[in-house]
C-alpha cells in the first residue's frame, strides 16, 4: 500500500472489496491515461484526509481487464464506491477534489 492507496488485482479484488468495513473507492485506471494521472494526487489527499472513513484502491484495467469488464467500465478514470460489497455510486472522469468530495461525502460515515 503506497501513499495510503491499496493496489488491487483480479486475485484480490473480491476479498478486499467485500471485506472492507469502510466504504472503498476503486479507481479503474491505466498507465497511459492522462486524466488518471491528474486525479492520482487528489485520491492520495482524500485517502489521507478521510482515513477511517474511506479506503482508496486502484485497479489497472490493462492488467486486470476481467474486473473492469465485470463492472462495465468503458472509460477511465472510472471510480466505483463500494459499501458492504455493493456499488453505491459511480464517478467517471477527472474532476477537482472539491467536486469529488461532494460526490463521495453522502456515502461516508461521519468523522471518527
RACORPE-V583350 format. One record per backbone hydrogen bond with DSSP energy under -0.5 kcal/mol. NH is the residue of the N-H (numbers start at 1). CO is the residue of the C=O. Records with the same first field share a line. If there is no record, write none. Layout:
NH->CO, CO
This chain:
2->5
5->2
6->56
8->6, 58
13->9
16->12
17->13
18->14
19->15
20->16, 17
23->53
24->82
25->55
26->24, 80
27->25, 57
28->26, 78
29->27, 59
33->30
34->32
37->33
38->34
39->35
40->36
41->37
43->39
44->40
45->41
46->42
47->43
48->44
49->45
50->46
51->48
53->50
54->50
55->23
56->4
57->25
58->6
59->27
60->8
61->29, 59
64->60
67->64
68->64
69->65
70->66
71->67
72->69
73->68
74->72
77->28
78->28
79->91
80->26
81->89
82->24, 80
83->86
85->17
86->83
88->81
89->81
91->79
93->77
100->96
101->97
102->98
103->99
104->100
105->101
106->102
107->104
108->105
109->53
